Every structure is written in structure tokens, then in C-alpha cells.
Amino acid sequence: MAAAVRDTQPYSTGISYPLPISIKEFHRLEEQVICLADLMGRTTHAPIPPKPSILLDIGCGTGAVTCYLGHAHPTAHVYGIDLSPVPNFHPKPPNVTYIQGDAHDISVLDPRLVPGTADLAFARLLICGIRDWLACISDMRDMMKPGAWIESQELNASVFDSSGRNIDDEMEWVRVMRQAMAMVENGLDPDAGSNVKRCMEEAGLVDVQSHVFRRPVGTWLADEEPGTKRVGEYDGKEMWTPMAVVLDELAVGKGRYGIDEVEELKRQMRRDMKPKVKGEKGVHFVFTVTLDLVTKQETITNDRPNYTPHVNSQSTPHPNPTLPPSLPTYPHNPTYATLSSLNHQTTPNATTLHPSARPDPTRNPNK
């Protein structure tokens, strides 16, 4: 099915994006979807209403989550939006439509995307594609009806040791990658995961909730947090791959570093990213889920202040140098064993969600 896609090809929207369109990249994304479901115990956290009308999957990649939403909510129109054409990796439910375009301009991409009509805007791992997070989130907000949810699942380009201490300054390749991201035209935010909450609040959303997960490199954390086993195995073999591409595209491609310099940085990366197992002290990344229930007052506003990432190109300390003392726990769900089972799971209702992801019964979304 995916053979119809050339092995590598540029994005055709004119938007600069460092990661390739390739069969190898599609397979990496497919495996990542399963690993993240295992890590979190579910695919999405927002308690979607029983019969939603419109669901948006922004930055849909291979369409795995889009098709999952389509199967789980057969009465809804589900739109998957991505910079590139979506490959034919999944049988597309009849209620799923793909739209090619830029996530910064959701409300003007297609006449079917009408402001104030959607029940969910879901966005995952847009860290390499979003130049203006506030504009993007404001567009998501404007697309929502009262009582709808915005959900972001995002990574930070930072590394932590087993105690939760940020160790970016000890790894030259991390410093170079973060600086290269921040210095591209209009700037990428290397701390997007932890900054999404602030952007939602600046967009006028209230009661924004964030939940932090650790993404270990290797299986060293699996006894303490069983849901990390599969994603740890995955990150141990795959996490350095997209980061190496980012170094090539943003550091070498923009003329900031020579090829030999970046090759040495990638050697350091492979050394630092060597996966650790039980009994060893490993490193991890921070993966943040951010949610907001949109109320009537929060929908459709023209107030869009300029977004400035909290990044210093000379020195880029993580804004939260230590992790919270206790991470939220989600039940380990072994049923996410294959992509097929993932796509046919029913969306959990609010009673099965972590308590902080449930709607506040005292809050009226129509106000």
C-alpha cells in the first residue's frame, strides 16, 4: 500500500519541515503511535462526547490516530490535517477525510472546516513544524464549539537523567540542536511540550491541565513504570534518528556547522543515547499532554498576541529543571499490542480517565 509513496520526497506545501517524507519515516511514526498508547494507557485523553460532529487530527502523519478516531466515532466527520499527503497505510473509514495544508491556517484551509463547529482538536508532536504556537492554538480555539476539547501531546528537545535533572548543558549535541531549532526562520520552540500550557492560557483558555510522562531511552524505568517498556525499547533504537536529521537539516543545511562537525555531534548523540536496562541509570525525555475544555467565552476572538518562545539562543536552560516529585499514573494497557487493535479501541469515557482529565462538573461550557 505504502509503495505508492516514493522513498523520499520534499514537502509540497512550501513550508520548511526538517523531517523527510519516506517509507522509513512512515514506519517509524507507525511504531511510535503504538508505543505512546502503551505509555499513556490510551491514545487520546479528552473525554469526547458520545456523538461528536467534527474531530480534527492536526499533524496527522500516517493517519493512524485519524483512523482510530474515525472507527471510535463513526457518526463524526474526522479530518486529518498534515503538510504532506497521507500515505495509504490504513483502510480509511468512510467518515475520515485528509486535508493537506499548514496547521497555522486551519480555519482557512478548507470550506468544510467552519469555525465554532468542532468537538476536538488533537495535535501530537508538532515540535518540528510549528513556528507560531500561539497562532496555531488560537486557530484551534476558534474552530471549537462550546464544550469541545483541545488536546496537545508534545515533546521537549531536552534530556534528563534518572533523577529528573536537566543535563542539556552536559551534551554539546543537545545545545547545538536546540540553538539550531530556535534560530531557523521564525523559530522552532525546543521547549514546546512545556510551553503549550502557557500558549493556551495566552490564547484566552482557562483551567488548562498538563500531565507529564517520562520517555526513557531503554527499558531501565520499566519496573517502576511498566508502560514505559515499549516506548523505551523504541526510543533506544529510534529516538536519535529524527534528532540526527534535525542536526543535518538545521545545523548543516543552514550553514551554521560543517559536515564533519555535525558528524562528530551525531557520534556523541549515539553514545549519550545508548539505551540502558534494569539496574542501570538512564536518560529520558519529557512528554507532556495538555488539555483544555473550551467554553463559550473562549471561542472565536480576534485577540492574538505575538508568541515569543522562552528560548535564549546563547544559553537554553530548560524552564523546569526538575520534574514534579510525583508523575500522574495511568493504567498500563496491554491491549494496545498492535496498530489494528489500537485503531479499533473505543474511546474511554470520562469515568475511566485520570481524574484531572475529567470535566469539572461545576463548570458550564456554555458560559
N, C-alpha and C positions, 0 to 999 in steps of 0.2 A: 504493500500500500504506500509506504513512505518512499519507495523507489522513484516515484514521480518527481521527487524533490532532488535537485542537483546536490552533490556532496557539499559544496559551499557556494554561497551566493550573497551579494550585498543586499542590505535592506533597500526597498524600493520607494520608501516614502520621503527620502531626502533628510531624514532625521539621523544624526550621528548616534550609533549604538555600538559599543566595543565588542560584544559577543557575536559569534558567527551564526548564520543560518546553515546548519549542516546536519546530516543524519546522526553523526556522533553527538552533537549538541542536543538534538531532539531526544535521543535515548537517555542522555544524562538528565534532562528535565523530567522524563517519564519516571525514572527511578526515584528522583528527588520527591515527586508528588507522593509516592508510597511511603518513603521514609519520613516525611513530615507528618503524614497522617498517623503513622506509628508513634512518632514523638509526642504529638498532641492528643492522641486518642480520638481524633476526628479530623475532618477536612476543614470545615468552617465552624465558627463559634457563635455567630449571630443567630438568635432564635427567630428564624424566618417564619412568618405567619403560615397557617395551613394551606391557604390558596393564594399565593402571591401572583401578581400580574406580570411584573418585569424584574428580572435579575440581571445584573451586569457583572461580568468577569473581566477585569481590566488588566491587560498584560497577560492574556490567556495562554500564550505559548503554544503547546501542542493540543490544547483544548481538553485536557484531562479533567480539570475541575469544571469547565463549562459543561461537558457531557454529564458529569456527576450531578450537577445542579439540574440539568435537563431531565435526567432519569428520576431524581428525587422529587421534582416538582413538575409533573407532566402538564399541568394546566397553565404554567407560566411561560412567557416568552423570555428565553435566555439568550443574551447577546455576549459573545466573546469578542473582545477588542484587543488587537495587537498590531504592532508596527509591521509585521511580516505576514504573508499568507499562512494560515494554519494548515499543517500537514494532515494527511488523511490517516492518522494513527488510530482513530476511534470511529466506530459506526455512529454517525451523528443523529441524535434523536430529532424527530420532526419539529420540535419546539426550539431547537438551537439554531442560531444564526451567527456567522462570523462577520465582523466588520474590520477592515484594515484601516488603521489610522493612528494618530498620536493621542496618547492619554491626556495631554494638556488641553485638548479641544473636544472633549466628549460630547458636549451639548450641541455642537455644530457638525458632528461627523456624519450624521445620517438622519433623515426626516423621521425615522421611527423612534429615535431617541429624543423624547419630549421631556423637557424639564418638569419636575414635580410628579413623575409617574412611576418611578422605580421603587421596589421594596428592598433592594440590596445593591450596594456597590462593594464588590470584593476585589482586592488588589494584593498581589503577592510578589515579592522580590522584584521591585521596580528600581532598585538602588542604582543600577547602571543605565537607566533610561530617563529618569525624571530630573529635569533641570530646575523646575519651579514647583516645589511640593505644595506650596500654598495655593497656587492657581489650580493645580490638579485636584486637590482636596475640595477647593471651593466649587469646582465643576461637579464633583461627585455630590456635594451637598445640594447643589441646585437641581440635580437630577432626581433627588429623593422626594417621596411623598411623606407627609407626617406619619410617624410611626415606623419608618424604614430604618435600616441599619447601614452604617459604613464600617467595613472591616478591612484593616490593613495587616498583613503579615510580612514583616520586613527584617532585614539583617543589618548589622553594623559591620563595617570593614575594620574591625578591631579584634585583637587576640587577647584572651585572658588565661591565666594559669589556673591550676586546680583549686586554688584558694579564692578565686574571683578577682585577683589583682590584674589590672590592665598592664600588659607588657609590650605595648606598641613601641615604646622608646628603646627596647632591647633588641628590636628586629628591624634592621635597615630596610628590608623589602616592604614591610608594612608602612613605614614612614613614607617611602617613595610612592607606593601605591595610593595612599591617602592624599598626598600632595598632588599627584597626577590627576586624581579624580576631581579635586577641588579647583584645579587650575584650567580644566577644559572650558571651552566657551560656555558661558552662563553657569558653569559649575555643577558638578555632581556632589551630593552630600554623603560623605563616607559614614556619617552617623545617622543615616536616615531612620533606622529602626527606632532609636530612642528619641528622635526629633519629630516623628509623626504625631505624637500626642500634642506637642506644642503647636504644630501646624493646624491640627483640628481645632484647638482652642482659639487660635488666632483667626480661624475661619468662622468663628462665632458658635462653634459647637460646645455644649456643656456636658458635664458628667462623663467626660471621656475616660475610658478604662484601658489600662495596659496590663498585659500578662507576659512575664519573661520566661523563656525556655533556654536552657543551655544546649548548644550543638557541639558535642565533643568531637575531637579528631581521634578516632579509635574507640574501643569499647571499654575504656578504663572507668567510665561512670555508670556502666550498665547495672551493676549490683545495687547501687544506690537509687538509680532512676532507670528502671527496666525499659522504658520507652525510648531511651537513647541508644539502645544497642544497634538497631538497624541504621539509623542516621549516622552513628559513629563509624560503622563499617563503611558507609557510603562516603562520608567526609574524609575518612582516612585514605580513600583511593581517588576521590574526585574533587575535593574542595580546592586543591591547589590548581586544578586545570583552568577554571574560569579566571582565577586571580592571575595566573601566568599570562592569559590572553589580555587581561586588562593592562598588565605591565607592558606587553608588546605594543598594544594599540595606543595607550595613552602616554607612556613614557618614551618608547622608541618612535612610534608613529608621529607624535607631535614634536619630535626633535629635541626632547629635553635630556635624553640619555642615549649613549651609544649602544649598539647591539651587544658588544662584549660586556658592558656594564650591567645591562639587564640580564644577560645570561648568568652572570655571577649572582645577581639578586635572586634569580629563579633557583639556582643551586642552594642558596641559603634558605629559600622558601621550602624546598623539598626536605631539607634537613630539619627545619623547625616544625614542619607539618608531618613528621614521621608519626604514624598512629601508635598510640600507647594502649596497653591492655590492662587487665585487672592486676592490681598491685603496683602499677606504675602511676606516676603523676603526669597527666597530660594537659593539653591546652584545649580551649573551647572558644566558640563564637557565641554571641548573644542574638537570639531570635525573638522578636517582640510582636505579640498580637495586640492590636489597638482597635477598640470598638467604640462606637457611639450610636445611641438611639436618637434619630433626628426628630425634633419637634416642629410644630407649625411655625414658630417664631424663627427657627433656624434655617428654614427653606427659602430659596430664591432671594438673594440680596446681592446688590452690586458692590458691596464693600469688600475689596480685595487688596489689602495692604501688600507691599512688596515683601517677598520672603528672602531672608538672608540666613543661610546655614550657619550654625555655630562652629565655624571652622577657621583656624588660623593656618595659613599655608606654610608658615615658618615652623610652627610647633603645633601639633594637633593632638593634645591630650583628650582622652575620652571624657565626655561631660559627666559621666557617672563612673568614677574609677573603681568602685566596688559594687558587686552585685547585692541585691537585697538579701538579708540574712536567711530568709526562707522563700523558696520558689513555690509558685502555685502547683499543686499536684493534680494531674488529670489521669483518669484510669487508663492503664495500658490496654490497648485493644488489639488482640492478635488477629481479629477478623480482617484487618487491612493487609492480608497476605499477598494479594495480587491486585493489579490495577482493575481487573474485571470486578472483583468484589468491592473495591473502593467505589467504583462508579455506580454500583447498584445498592449501596447502603442508603437507608433513609436518613434524612437529616435529623439529628437529635432534637427533641423538643426542649423547651426551657427547663423542664424539671431534671433533665439529665446533664445540663451544662454546669460548669463551675459556678458557684453562687454569684460571683461578681459579674458574670456574663448574662445573668437573668435580668429581664426588665424590672425596673423599680415600680412596684405596684402603686406607689404614691404619686408617680409622675404621669401626667396626662400628655400624650404625644400631640394632642390637638391644640395645646396651648402654645 
